[in-house]
């Protein structure tokens, strides 16, 4: 039987410098089943619900933070991510950030991951086979200047947008209006720079959305001050 979700895992960098503590970012992507030939056009139905991803860490990795989801402590040295539902043809992303410890050069198992979910009308939990991801450690100093894979960097920055907006809202609630605008502006500038370098329209659209929000809030603030 075909599974309802199809996951993909992408490390931000192929290799990690073995001579010291470094950060490693993993982009997790999962897709809902594509509509069948007999489905109605634009039929976007829920194909999986109560989706969970359990992640077991090897001792040389330490979890730092996640983007786009909430994390719970799982059994043993593991994380439990509750990821809701997904519709036909839909794509979703989360980012996981880890720190690595010094290691002897070589390729090592880093994470073991298992997906669980329920079909829309069935209570039985389905489990995908455990996926083991490796990380390669090397002593080549040129690795220190390697940049993050663009695909991972792009989606990580997009995931950070909602978090940035929430943090800016919290600052405004404290009356820190200039700090809130500065936070939004910094993130918008980063998105715009990535968009210009890559020509990616989604990054440009996200940057424009933040700039418009900044402008709108400036107008509201000016009216409020003027009405005092």
Backbone as a chain_set.jsonl record, in Angstrom:
{"seq": "XXXXXXXXXXXXXXXXXXXXXXXXXXXXXXXXXXXXXXXXXXXXXXXXXXXXXXXXXXXXXXXXXXXXXXXXXXXXXXXXXXXXXXXXXXXXXXXXXXXXXXXXXXXXXXXXXXXXXXXXXXXXXXXXXXXXXXXXXXXXXXXXXXXXXXXXXXXXXXXXXXXXXXXXXXXXXXXXXXXXXXXXXXXXXXXXXXXXXXXXXXXXXXXXXXXXXXXXXXXXXXXXXXXX", "coords": {"N": [[0.846, -1.2, 0.0], [0.554, 2.194, -0.86], [2.31, 4.797, 0.793], [1.084, 7.663, 2.644], [2.564, 9.932, 3.084], [5.637, 11.445, 2.024], [8.823, 11.696, 2.837], [11.78, 13.84, 2.822], [15.195, 14.392, 3.521], [17.637, 16.856, 4.103], [20.892, 17.832, 4.603], [22.462, 20.879, 5.665], [25.128, 21.197, 5.025], [27.488, 19.106, 3.372], [29.708, 18.083, 4.647], [31.338, 18.195, 7.854], [33.538, 20.134, 9.845], [36.062, 18.46, 11.571], [37.609, 19.289, 13.679], [36.583, 20.783, 15.826], [33.808, 22.209, 17.742], [30.894, 22.483, 15.849], [28.034, 23.813, 14.066], [25.228, 22.037, 12.769], [22.754, 21.843, 10.333], [19.596, 20.528, 9.57], [17.275, 20.108, 7.044], [13.964, 19.2, 6.945], [11.625, 17.784, 4.894], [8.333, 17.056, 3.862], [5.878, 15.483, 1.838], [2.475, 15.386, 0.789], [0.556, 12.698, -0.625], [0.241, 12.752, -4.178], [-2.657, 13.744, -6.142], [-4.777, 11.193, -7.524], [-5.299, 9.957, -10.913], [-7.994, 9.858, -11.23], [-9.07, 11.649, -9.516], [-10.93, 14.599, -8.626], [-10.334, 17.766, -10.222], [-8.132, 20.028, -8.555], [-8.508, 18.832, -6.113], [-7.943, 18.822, -2.909], [-7.443, 17.024, -0.389], [-7.229, 15.968, 3.046], [-4.631, 13.756, 3.641], [-3.103, 12.576, 5.546], [-2.928, 12.523, 9.096], [-2.325, 13.588, 12.523], [0.476, 13.498, 12.465], [3.692, 12.459, 13.354], [7.135, 12.861, 14.094], [9.822, 11.107, 15.191], [13.006, 11.536, 16.558], [16.142, 10.223, 17.015], [19.19, 10.9, 18.607], [22.669, 10.56, 18.012], [25.504, 10.272, 20.274], [27.429, 12.236, 19.579], [26.073, 14.426, 18.716], [24.221, 17.338, 19.625], [21.092, 18.634, 20.388], [19.911, 21.833, 19.367], [17.889, 23.727, 18.463], [14.602, 24.08, 16.945], [12.875, 24.895, 13.902], [9.796, 26.043, 12.757], [8.149, 24.251, 14.062], [7.023, 22.636, 17.121], [8.885, 21.156, 19.75], [9.088, 18.154, 21.648], [10.392, 16.321, 24.441], [11.387, 13.073, 23.794], [11.361, 9.473, 24.309], [14.266, 8.144, 25.883], [17.318, 9.227, 24.384], [16.04, 11.206, 22.6], [13.942, 13.159, 20.334], [10.622, 14.402, 19.986], [8.468, 15.331, 17.507], [5.526, 16.911, 16.787], [3.47, 17.125, 14.084], [1.011, 17.646, 12.937], [-1.296, 17.695, 10.255], [-1.508, 16.816, 6.721], [-2.228, 17.727, 3.344], [-3.384, 16.502, 0.129], [-0.855, 16.583, -2.268], [0.442, 18.66, -0.956], [3.279, 20.42, 0.429], [5.474, 20.472, 3.183], [7.723, 21.964, 5.598], [10.331, 21.725, 8.038], [12.97, 22.904, 10.182], [15.895, 21.655, 11.724], [18.324, 22.208, 14.148], [21.578, 21.434, 15.168], [24.406, 20.975, 17.38], [27.737, 19.904, 16.893], [30.249, 17.736, 18.214], [33.847, 17.59, 18.599], [35.559, 15.275, 16.494], [37.013, 12.214, 15.248], [38.164, 12.074, 11.901], [35.897, 10.943, 9.403], [32.969, 9.008, 8.394], [29.933, 9.015, 10.089], [27.101, 7.592, 11.795], [24.417, 9.736, 12.531], [21.734, 10.585, 13.079], [18.659, 8.898, 13.787], [15.54, 8.425, 12.37], [11.998, 8.324, 12.554], [8.814, 8.211, 11.088], [5.404, 8.597, 12.018], [1.909, 8.239, 11.522], [-1.645, 8.815, 10.998], [-4.21, 7.662, 8.83], [-6.901, 9.549, 7.246], [-9.5, 8.452, 7.972], [-8.989, 6.322, 9.59], [-8.029, 4.812, 12.629], [-5.798, 3.372, 13.268], [-2.318, 3.488, 13.785], [0.155, 4.248, 11.432], [3.459, 3.33, 10.593], [6.505, 4.466, 9.278], [9.511, 2.975, 7.93], [12.507, 3.089, 9.944], [14.771, 5.701, 9.366], [18.156, 6.204, 8.819], [20.505, 8.724, 9.175], [23.644, 9.987, 8.105], [26.656, 11.771, 9.039], [29.496, 13.371, 7.718], [32.732, 13.809, 8.899], [35.578, 15.856, 8.545], [39.04, 16.894, 8.196], [39.859, 18.884, 6.516], [40.664, 22.203, 6.119], [39.406, 23.954, 4.418], [36.753, 23.411, 4.567], [35.779, 24.989, 6.551], [35.107, 27.37, 5.362], [32.986, 26.733, 3.806], [29.674, 27.279, 2.646], [26.192, 27.236, 3.625], [23.996, 24.932, 2.026], [22.024, 26.247, -0.601], [19.271, 25.624, -0.954], [18.531, 24.615, 1.545], [19.177, 26.832, 3.172], [17.435, 28.773, 2.127], [14.799, 27.757, 2.754], [15.032, 27.602, 5.487], [15.294, 30.296, 6.262], [12.802, 31.203, 5.401], [11.175, 29.761, 7.135], [11.901, 31.008, 9.479], [10.591, 33.4, 9.331], [7.88, 33.608, 10.34], [8.396, 33.235, 13.034], [9.993, 35.477, 13.536], [8.134, 37.517, 13.091], [6.346, 37.02, 15.205], [8.028, 37.503, 17.406], [8.553, 40.199, 17.009], [5.999, 41.233, 17.395], [5.682, 40.706, 20.116], [7.581, 42.461, 21.159], [6.424, 44.916, 20.417], [4.146, 44.86, 22.012], [5.285, 45.365, 24.418], [5.832, 47.964, 24.173], [8.104, 48.552, 22.759], [8.67, 49.786, 20.091], [10.485, 50.676, 18.078], [12.485, 48.74, 18.268], [11.049, 46.506, 17.487], [10.467, 47.119, 14.802], [13.064, 47.199, 13.809], [13.87, 44.533, 14.098], [12.13, 43.219, 12.291], [12.941, 44.511, 9.97], [15.638, 43.752, 9.69], [15.391, 41.015, 9.168], [13.888, 41.087, 6.825], [15.708, 42.385, 5.136], [17.691, 40.409, 4.964], [16.307, 38.347, 3.657], [15.783, 39.661, 1.252], [18.375, 40.076, 0.259], [19.196, 37.419, -0.177], [17.311, 36.797, -2.116], [18.025, 38.502, -4.228], [20.576, 37.551, -4.843], [19.996, 34.963, -5.69], [17.805, 35.082, -7.364], [15.364, 34.123, -6.613], [11.879, 33.998, -6.547], [10.1, 33.533, -4.428], [11.444, 34.169, -2.063], [11.779, 36.899, -2.515], [9.106, 37.759, -2.531], [8.402, 37.225, 0.13], [10.114, 38.992, 1.49], [9.138, 41.462, 0.55], [6.604, 41.395, 1.675], [7.201, 41.689, 4.399], [8.402, 44.249, 4.406], [6.191, 45.781, 3.63], [4.556, 45.367, 5.834], [6.067, 46.64, 7.806], [5.946, 49.297, 6.863], [3.167, 49.739, 7.006], [2.733, 49.547, 9.772], [4.252, 51.693, 10.648], [2.744, 53.797, 9.629], [0.37, 53.492, 11.125], [1.387, 53.945, 13.666], [2.256, 56.579, 13.442], [-0.182, 57.9, 13.068], [-1.377, 57.337, 15.509], [0.313, 58.663, 17.303], [0.004, 61.236, 16.343], [-2.611, 61.692, 17.009], [-2.615, 62.044, 19.684]], "CA": [[0.0, 0.0, 0.0], [1.348, 3.418, -0.947], [2.266, 5.648, 1.981], [0.428, 8.959, 2.427], [3.555, 11.006, 3.159], [6.92, 11.116, 1.407], [9.794, 12.626, 3.434], [13.126, 14.057, 2.292], [16.077, 15.019, 4.507], [18.779, 17.507, 3.451], [21.824, 18.547, 5.479], [22.909, 22.167, 5.148], [26.474, 20.991, 4.487], [27.801, 17.688, 3.189], [30.76, 17.675, 5.574], [31.533, 19.014, 9.053], [34.937, 20.182, 10.279], [36.218, 17.532, 12.695], [38.51, 19.813, 14.693], [35.978, 21.618, 16.862], [32.351, 22.215, 17.764], [30.284, 23.17, 14.71], [26.591, 23.629, 13.949], [24.735, 21.281, 11.617], [21.332, 22.113, 10.117], [18.897, 19.54, 8.754], [15.962, 20.494, 6.537], [13.053, 18.064, 6.813], [10.522, 18.102, 3.982], [7.444, 15.925, 3.604], [4.851, 15.785, 0.844], [1.29, 14.541, 0.765], [0.362, 11.984, -1.887], [-0.342, 13.492, -5.289], [-3.986, 13.241, -6.508], [-4.806, 10.159, -8.553], [-5.836, 10.403, -12.202], [-9.459, 9.891, -11.168], [-9.503, 12.676, -8.559], [-11.449, 15.84, -9.185], [-9.311, 18.814, -10.284], [-7.962, 20.858, -7.358], [-9.004, 18.095, -4.957], [-6.898, 18.826, -1.881], [-7.996, 16.411, 0.807], [-6.259, 15.523, 4.046], [-4.211, 12.372, 3.379], [-2.477, 12.053, 6.763], [-3.16, 13.364, 10.274], [-1.562, 13.185, 13.719], [1.818, 13.137, 12.0], [4.768, 12.621, 14.335], [8.483, 12.463, 13.701], [10.7, 10.881, 16.341], [14.405, 11.677, 16.147], [17.126, 9.757, 17.998], [20.488, 11.526, 18.358], [23.897, 9.9, 18.44], [26.155, 11.064, 21.331], [28.253, 13.355, 19.104], [25.186, 15.529, 18.333], [23.397, 17.952, 20.668], [20.006, 19.424, 19.804], [19.917, 23.251, 19.728], [16.562, 24.326, 18.302], [13.864, 23.701, 15.743], [12.176, 25.977, 13.208], [8.575, 25.626, 12.084], [7.392, 23.263, 14.829], [7.323, 22.548, 18.544], [9.592, 19.925, 20.078], [8.919, 17.553, 22.963], [11.397, 15.297, 24.744], [10.884, 11.722, 23.599], [11.979, 8.447, 25.141], [15.698, 8.027, 25.672], [17.995, 10.406, 23.824], [15.278, 11.451, 21.371], [13.027, 14.289, 20.227], [9.331, 14.07, 19.388], [7.917, 16.482, 16.804], [4.139, 16.697, 16.377], [3.441, 17.923, 12.857], [-0.341, 17.909, 12.457], [-1.841, 16.97, 9.1], [-1.054, 17.281, 5.412], [-3.211, 17.493, 2.291], [-2.919, 15.975, -1.149], [0.038, 17.448, -3.032], [1.016, 19.733, -0.134], [4.645, 20.259, 0.928], [5.755, 21.167, 4.436], [9.136, 21.976, 5.958], [10.818, 22.174, 9.341], [14.424, 22.905, 10.271], [16.458, 21.199, 12.996], [19.709, 22.663, 14.295], [22.345, 20.671, 16.15], [25.836, 21.263, 17.492], [28.521, 18.674, 16.822], [31.481, 17.757, 19.006], [35.046, 17.184, 17.865], [35.518, 13.86, 16.164], [37.992, 11.693, 14.3], [37.64, 12.159, 10.541], [35.197, 9.747, 8.948], [31.517, 9.123, 8.251], [29.306, 8.417, 11.261], [25.66, 7.733, 11.969], [24.127, 10.942, 13.31], [20.339, 10.604, 13.503], [17.699, 7.887, 13.337], [14.257, 9.136, 12.321], [10.843, 7.504, 12.186], [7.535, 8.896, 10.926], [4.161, 7.913, 12.362], [0.74, 9.05, 11.158], [-2.912, 8.111, 10.808], [-4.99, 8.048, 7.659], [-8.021, 10.396, 7.674], [-10.66, 7.766, 8.557], [-8.519, 5.107, 10.266], [-7.36, 5.125, 13.894], [-4.544, 2.626, 13.406], [-1.118, 4.275, 13.491], [1.08, 3.691, 10.447], [4.85, 3.681, 10.868], [7.467, 4.304, 8.196], [10.766, 2.389, 8.411], [13.473, 4.022, 10.53], [15.76, 6.226, 8.425], [19.403, 6.585, 9.491], [21.279, 9.742, 8.465], [25.049, 10.064, 8.483], [27.408, 13.013, 8.872], [30.914, 13.131, 7.464], [33.669, 14.726, 9.538], [36.846, 15.919, 7.811], [39.994, 17.863, 8.744], [40.216, 19.881, 5.508], [40.295, 23.525, 6.643], [38.532, 24.675, 3.481], [35.37, 23.167, 4.979], [35.38, 26.096, 7.418], [34.557, 28.455, 4.541], [31.821, 26.252, 3.058], [28.405, 27.904, 3.016], [25.041, 26.341, 3.7], [23.279, 24.636, 0.784], [21.032, 27.304, -0.804], [17.913, 25.105, -0.756], [18.318, 24.559, 2.99], [19.202, 28.206, 3.685], [16.197, 29.425, 1.688], [13.631, 27.319, 3.522], [15.264, 27.935, 6.887], [14.957, 31.711, 6.433], [11.348, 31.316, 5.273], [10.618, 29.26, 8.391], [12.188, 31.985, 10.533], [9.777, 34.606, 9.161], [6.762, 33.649, 11.286], [8.997, 33.404, 14.355], [10.414, 36.876, 13.619], [6.91, 38.323, 13.215], [5.846, 36.834, 16.569], [8.941, 38.189, 18.327], [8.329, 41.637, 16.825], [4.718, 41.548, 18.041], [5.928, 40.713, 21.561], [8.281, 43.715, 21.456], [5.447, 46.018, 20.329], [3.281, 44.788, 23.189], [6.046, 45.955, 25.53], [6.08, 49.362, 23.85], [9.415, 48.687, 22.111], [8.274, 49.861, 18.677], [11.644, 50.773, 17.188], [13.149, 47.432, 18.287], [10.225, 45.593, 16.686], [10.695, 47.442, 13.382], [14.433, 46.814, 13.469], [13.905, 43.076, 13.961], [11.489, 42.894, 11.017], [13.742, 45.054, 8.874], [16.836, 42.918, 9.538], [15.033, 39.752, 8.512], [13.494, 41.422, 5.447], [16.95, 42.653, 4.393], [18.364, 39.132, 4.696], [15.525, 37.678, 2.617], [15.981, 40.389, -0.005], [19.731, 39.79, -0.212], [19.167, 36.063, -0.727], [16.501, 36.833, -3.334], [18.815, 39.156, -5.279], [21.672, 36.643, -5.216], [19.522, 33.717, -6.294], [16.698, 35.287, -8.287], [14.226, 33.329, -6.142], [10.714, 34.87, -6.377], [9.441, 33.325, -3.139], [12.176, 34.981, -1.087], [11.457, 38.299, -2.795], [7.723, 37.979, -2.085], [8.402, 37.246, 1.594], [10.758, 40.242, 1.901], [8.2, 42.549, 0.263], [5.532, 41.31, 2.664], [7.691, 42.269, 5.653], [8.563, 45.698, 4.215], [4.847, 46.367, 3.644], [4.093, 45.345, 7.219], [6.791, 47.71, 8.504], [5.371, 50.563, 6.424], [1.809, 49.85, 7.543], [2.819, 49.806, 11.206], [4.739, 53.068, 10.8], [1.593, 54.68, 9.399], [-0.51, 53.402, 12.288], [2.064, 54.57, 14.799], [2.243, 58.028, 13.203], [-1.548, 58.377, 13.321], [-1.63, 57.256, 16.947], [1.069, 59.75, 17.938], [-0.6, 62.501, 15.921], [-3.917, 61.872, 17.638], [-2.487, 62.284, 21.133]], "C": [[0.882, 1.252, 0.0], [1.195, 4.254, 0.319], [1.68, 7.014, 1.635], [1.397, 10.125, 2.467], [4.89, 10.507, 2.611], [7.969, 12.116, 1.9], [11.119, 12.686, 2.683], [13.939, 14.78, 3.362], [17.298, 15.593, 3.788], [19.632, 18.226, 4.49], [22.229, 19.866, 4.833], [24.293, 22.098, 4.527], [26.758, 19.496, 4.405], [28.807, 17.185, 4.207], [30.897, 18.686, 6.706], [33.011, 18.979, 9.424], [35.094, 19.378, 11.566], [36.984, 18.129, 13.868], [37.887, 20.658, 15.776], [34.472, 21.561, 16.792], [31.804, 23.057, 16.612], [28.776, 22.921, 14.732], [26.263, 22.849, 12.683], [23.231, 21.49, 11.523], [20.751, 21.055, 9.191], [17.544, 20.1, 8.343], [15.142, 19.226, 6.334], [11.87, 18.512, 5.963], [9.647, 16.866, 3.847], [6.292, 16.387, 2.708], [3.671, 14.842, 1.021], [1.165, 13.875, -0.597], [-0.235, 12.887, -2.952], [-1.708, 12.909, -5.625], [-3.877, 12.159, -7.574], [-5.418, 10.716, -9.833], [-7.345, 10.583, -12.149], [-9.981, 10.942, -10.186], [-10.039, 13.898, -9.286], [-10.334, 16.874, -9.229], [-9.314, 19.647, -9.0], [-8.534, 20.183, -6.119], [-7.889, 17.974, -3.926], [-7.5, 18.323, -0.571], [-6.874, 16.045, 1.772], [-5.925, 14.057, 3.777], [-3.531, 11.74, 4.591], [-2.709, 13.041, 7.898], [-2.35, 12.811, 11.447], [-0.155, 12.725, 13.348], [2.837, 13.424, 13.106], [6.087, 12.17, 13.72], [9.318, 12.316, 14.963], [12.135, 10.827, 15.848], [15.308, 11.227, 17.292], [18.493, 10.311, 17.628], [21.624, 10.618, 18.812], [24.631, 10.822, 19.42], [26.953, 12.268, 20.833], [27.415, 14.531, 18.608], [24.402, 16.02, 19.544], [22.342, 18.819, 20.001], [20.074, 20.865, 20.297], [18.526, 23.857, 19.63], [15.906, 23.812, 17.035], [13.154, 24.93, 15.183], [10.939, 25.399, 12.528], [7.758, 24.602, 12.833], [7.76, 23.374, 16.304], [7.94, 21.184, 18.832], [9.247, 19.467, 21.487], [10.042, 16.546, 23.185], [10.758, 13.93, 24.584], [11.57, 10.753, 24.545], [13.47, 8.36, 24.836], [16.288, 9.335, 25.174], [17.321, 10.769, 22.504], [14.413, 12.695, 21.485], [11.737, 13.792, 19.602], [8.734, 15.342, 18.805], [6.512, 16.142, 16.332], [3.822, 17.672, 15.251], [2.063, 18.029, 12.218], [-0.762, 17.046, 11.28], [-1.247, 17.523, 7.815], [-2.085, 16.88, 4.367], [-2.553, 16.946, 1.033], [-2.044, 16.991, -1.867], [0.713, 18.551, -2.248], [2.445, 19.389, 0.281], [4.794, 21.047, 2.22], [7.23, 21.002, 4.786], [9.3, 22.294, 7.437], [12.348, 22.152, 9.288], [14.863, 22.468, 11.657], [17.925, 21.595, 13.051], [20.384, 21.911, 15.441], [23.747, 21.264, 16.274], [26.573, 19.927, 17.52], [29.777, 18.822, 17.671], [32.656, 17.311, 18.141], [35.039, 15.678, 17.641], [36.689, 13.491, 15.27], [37.368, 11.739, 12.909], [37.009, 10.835, 10.126], [33.711, 10.01, 8.844], [30.86, 8.34, 9.385], [27.79, 8.55, 11.19], [25.401, 8.915, 12.894], [22.723, 10.922, 13.904], [19.618, 9.367, 12.994], [16.321, 8.526, 13.438], [13.143, 8.182, 11.907], [9.571, 8.342, 12.171], [6.399, 7.987, 11.373], [3.0, 8.827, 11.968], [-0.5, 8.167, 11.103], [-3.536, 8.569, 9.498], [-6.253, 8.766, 8.132], [-9.145, 9.669, 8.405], [-10.28, 6.499, 9.313], [-7.744, 5.493, 11.521], [-6.025, 4.409, 14.055], [-3.362, 3.492, 12.978], [-0.257, 3.533, 12.474], [2.489, 4.19, 10.758], [5.689, 3.467, 9.621], [8.737, 3.664, 8.758], [11.7, 3.466, 8.971], [14.513, 4.397, 9.474], [16.987, 6.676, 9.214], [20.162, 7.571, 8.615], [22.7, 9.785, 9.004], [25.576, 11.482, 8.317], [28.869, 12.646, 8.645], [31.748, 14.22, 8.127], [34.992, 14.683, 8.775], [37.724, 17.01, 8.41], [40.416, 18.914, 7.722], [39.744, 21.259, 5.971], [39.401, 24.304, 5.689], [37.048, 24.459, 3.807], [34.855, 24.326, 5.823], [34.759, 27.242, 6.635], [33.366, 28.007, 3.701], [30.56, 26.942, 3.565], [27.29, 26.864, 3.008], [24.442, 26.141, 2.308], [22.141, 25.638, 0.606], [19.621, 26.818, -0.516], [17.571, 25.059, 0.73], [18.25, 25.966, 3.575], [17.909, 28.94, 3.349], [15.029, 29.041, 2.589], [13.799, 27.587, 5.013], [14.895, 29.394, 7.158], [13.452, 31.943, 6.294], [10.662, 30.827, 6.546], [10.809, 30.261, 9.526], [11.268, 33.2, 10.464], [8.659, 34.686, 10.189], [7.264, 33.845, 12.713], [9.416, 34.859, 14.569], [9.214, 37.792, 13.815], [6.347, 38.223, 14.632], [6.718, 37.573, 17.585], [8.776, 39.703, 18.225], [7.03, 42.069, 17.495], [4.883, 41.611, 19.559], [6.647, 41.993, 21.988], [7.323, 44.904, 21.412], [4.541, 46.039, 21.547], [3.956, 45.364, 24.431], [6.341, 47.433, 25.291], [7.409, 49.608, 23.162], [9.227, 48.699, 20.586], [9.478, 49.906, 17.736], [12.401, 49.443, 17.13], [12.385, 46.424, 17.439], [10.439, 45.836, 15.195], [12.086, 46.997, 12.939], [14.546, 45.304, 13.259], [13.286, 42.65, 12.634], [12.352, 43.326, 9.846], [14.996, 44.214, 8.62], [16.511, 41.628, 8.791], [14.619, 39.997, 7.063], [14.725, 41.682, 4.584], [17.672, 41.354, 4.028], [17.639, 38.364, 3.598], [15.753, 38.331, 1.26], [17.359, 40.102, -0.591], [19.812, 38.394, -0.831], [18.4, 36.02, -2.041], [17.282, 37.428, -4.497], [19.922, 38.227, -5.766], [21.185, 35.452, -6.031], [18.474, 33.909, -7.377], [15.449, 34.536, -7.88], [13.014, 34.224, -5.868], [10.031, 34.72, -5.024], [10.119, 34.13, -2.035], [11.865, 36.46, -1.261], [10.06, 38.644, -2.293], [7.657, 38.09, -0.566], [9.034, 38.535, 2.122], [9.812, 41.422, 1.698], [7.061, 42.562, 1.268], [5.959, 41.944, 3.985], [7.873, 43.78, 5.539], [7.204, 46.405, 4.24], [4.299, 46.421, 5.063], [4.766, 46.449, 8.03], [6.198, 49.07, 8.152], [3.989, 50.796, 6.991], [1.841, 50.195, 9.027], [3.364, 51.203, 11.496], [3.608, 54.069, 10.62], [0.666, 54.682, 10.605], [0.088, 54.116, 13.492], [2.049, 56.088, 14.665], [0.871, 58.615, 13.49], [-1.85, 58.393, 14.81], [-0.935, 58.387, 17.687], [0.448, 61.095, 17.601], [-1.92, 62.778, 16.595], [-3.848, 62.139, 19.118], [-2.675, 63.758, 21.461]], "O": [[1.838, 1.348, 0.769], [0.094, 4.402, 0.85], [1.762, 7.468, 0.494], [1.095, 11.198, 1.943], [5.228, 9.328, 2.713], [8.004, 13.255, 1.435], [11.526, 11.738, 2.011], [13.429, 15.678, 4.032], [17.92, 14.917, 2.969], [19.15, 19.125, 5.179], [22.329, 19.965, 3.61], [24.601, 22.854, 3.606], [26.325, 18.721, 5.257], [28.781, 16.016, 4.594], [30.611, 19.872, 6.54], [33.659, 17.936, 9.333], [34.356, 19.582, 12.53], [37.009, 17.537, 14.948], [38.619, 21.214, 16.595], [33.911, 20.939, 15.89], [32.206, 24.205, 16.427], [28.3, 21.957, 15.33], [26.934, 22.985, 11.661], [22.515, 21.335, 12.512], [21.336, 20.725, 8.159], [16.755, 20.517, 9.192], [15.567, 18.3, 5.644], [11.2, 19.496, 6.279], [10.157, 15.752, 3.732], [5.808, 17.515, 2.809], [3.834, 13.668, 1.354], [1.613, 14.422, -1.605], [-1.117, 13.695, -2.662], [-1.926, 11.714, -5.428], [-2.99, 12.205, -8.426], [-5.985, 11.809, -9.837], [-7.913, 11.357, -12.919], [-11.192, 11.109, -10.04], [-9.648, 14.189, -10.417], [-9.464, 16.867, -8.358], [-10.37, 19.932, -8.435], [-8.986, 20.851, -5.19], [-7.002, 17.13, -4.052], [-7.997, 19.102, 0.242], [-5.728, 15.841, 1.371], [-6.819, 13.215, 3.693], [-3.395, 10.519, 4.664], [-2.689, 14.253, 7.686], [-1.775, 11.725, 11.374], [0.338, 11.71, 13.841], [2.834, 14.498, 13.708], [6.137, 11.225, 12.934], [9.501, 13.274, 15.714], [12.446, 10.165, 14.857], [15.252, 11.773, 18.394], [18.916, 10.211, 16.476], [21.546, 9.987, 19.866], [24.406, 12.033, 19.403], [27.14, 13.228, 21.58], [27.965, 15.525, 18.133], [23.972, 15.227, 20.382], [22.661, 19.645, 19.147], [20.269, 21.11, 21.487], [18.031, 24.438, 20.597], [16.543, 23.2, 16.178], [12.871, 25.882, 15.91], [11.019, 24.398, 11.816], [6.76, 24.115, 12.303], [8.677, 24.103, 16.683], [7.56, 20.18, 18.229], [9.128, 20.279, 22.404], [10.578, 15.986, 22.23], [9.71, 13.657, 25.168], [12.273, 11.162, 25.469], [13.889, 8.484, 23.685], [15.804, 10.416, 25.51], [17.922, 10.664, 21.435], [14.181, 13.216, 22.576], [11.75, 12.872, 18.785], [8.52, 16.319, 19.523], [6.321, 15.196, 15.567], [3.893, 18.888, 15.43], [1.952, 18.46, 11.071], [-0.607, 15.825, 11.302], [-0.575, 18.555, 7.815], [-2.732, 15.839, 4.479], [-1.329, 16.933, 0.902], [-2.45, 18.138, -2.055], [1.49, 19.316, -2.819], [2.783, 18.219, 0.463], [4.293, 22.166, 2.331], [7.895, 20.062, 4.352], [8.508, 23.038, 8.016], [12.94, 21.467, 8.454], [14.264, 22.869, 12.655], [18.679, 21.344, 12.111], [19.829, 21.776, 16.531], [24.214, 21.968, 15.379], [26.093, 18.95, 18.095], [30.302, 19.926, 17.821], [32.466, 16.723, 17.076], [34.576, 14.909, 18.484], [37.281, 14.35, 14.616], [36.176, 11.474, 12.755], [37.51, 9.758, 10.448], [33.242, 11.102, 9.165], [31.174, 7.172, 9.619], [27.262, 9.495, 10.602], [26.076, 9.08, 13.911], [22.539, 11.207, 15.087], [19.92, 8.852, 11.917], [15.973, 9.101, 14.469], [13.322, 7.343, 11.024], [9.287, 9.083, 13.111], [6.421, 6.778, 11.144], [3.104, 10.049, 12.073], [-0.414, 6.94, 11.156], [-3.403, 9.729, 9.109], [-6.646, 8.618, 9.289], [-9.695, 10.208, 9.366], [-11.146, 5.689, 9.642], [-6.903, 6.391, 11.486], [-5.208, 4.8, 14.89], [-3.405, 4.146, 11.936], [0.026, 2.345, 12.63], [2.675, 5.345, 11.143], [5.604, 2.421, 8.978], [9.011, 3.799, 9.95], [11.68, 4.612, 8.522], [15.06, 3.538, 8.783], [16.866, 7.443, 10.169], [20.433, 7.289, 7.448], [22.928, 9.639, 10.205], [25.026, 12.284, 7.563], [29.408, 11.742, 9.282], [31.496, 15.41, 7.936], [35.469, 13.611, 8.404], [37.227, 17.936, 9.051], [41.255, 19.76, 8.033], [38.55, 21.46, 6.192], [38.706, 25.226, 6.115], [36.193, 25.232, 3.373], [33.661, 24.622, 5.823], [33.965, 28.007, 7.184], [32.794, 28.808, 2.963], [30.401, 27.16, 4.765], [27.432, 25.771, 2.46], [24.389, 27.076, 1.509], [21.37, 25.867, 1.538], [18.844, 27.538, 0.111], [16.464, 25.417, 1.131], [17.368, 26.263, 4.38], [17.354, 29.647, 4.19], [14.346, 29.913, 3.127], [12.812, 27.777, 5.724], [14.257, 29.696, 8.166], [12.889, 32.786, 6.992], [9.675, 31.418, 6.984], [9.976, 30.352, 10.427], [11.171, 33.954, 11.432], [8.498, 35.715, 10.845], [6.631, 34.54, 13.508], [9.22, 35.412, 15.651], [9.265, 38.731, 14.609], [5.917, 39.227, 15.2], [6.204, 38.195, 18.514], [8.849, 40.409, 19.231], [6.962, 43.143, 18.093], [4.292, 42.47, 20.214], [6.359, 42.546, 23.049], [7.392, 45.794, 22.26], [4.204, 47.107, 22.059], [3.29, 45.794, 25.373], [7.013, 48.078, 26.096], [7.809, 50.76, 22.994], [9.58, 47.743, 19.895], [9.479, 49.238, 16.703], [12.901, 49.059, 16.073], [12.983, 45.592, 16.758], [10.576, 44.892, 14.417], [12.262, 46.484, 11.834], [15.238, 44.851, 12.347], [13.85, 41.815, 11.927], [12.483, 42.607, 8.856], [15.373, 43.991, 7.469], [17.251, 41.203, 7.904], [14.957, 39.213, 6.177], [14.78, 41.25, 3.433], [18.198, 41.216, 2.923], [18.275, 37.795, 2.71], [15.898, 37.648, 0.246], [17.495, 39.906, -1.798], [20.423, 38.211, -1.884], [18.779, 35.304, -2.968], [17.214, 36.925, -5.619], [20.174, 38.131, -6.967], [21.868, 34.988, -6.944], [18.264, 33.027, -8.21], [14.559, 34.325, -8.704], [13.105, 35.127, -5.035], [9.443, 35.678, -4.522], [9.45, 34.703, -1.176], [11.705, 37.189, -0.282], [9.856, 39.701, -1.697], [6.945, 38.941, -0.032], [8.544, 39.108, 3.094], [9.694, 42.284, 2.569], [6.602, 43.631, 1.67], [5.177, 42.653, 4.618], [7.537, 44.515, 6.467], [7.076, 47.494, 4.801], [3.655, 47.396, 5.451], [4.121, 47.114, 8.84], [5.972, 49.9, 9.033], [3.662, 51.906, 7.409], [1.069, 51.034, 9.49], [2.977, 51.826, 12.484], [3.513, 55.056, 11.349], [0.226, 55.739, 11.057], [-0.612, 54.801, 14.237], [1.855, 56.802, 15.649], [0.759, 59.69, 14.079], [-2.484, 59.317, 15.321], [-1.512, 58.999, 18.586], [0.368, 61.985, 18.447], [-2.323, 63.931, 16.748], [-4.862, 62.424, 19.756], [-2.602, 64.145, 22.627]]}, "num_chains": 1, "name": "protein.A"}
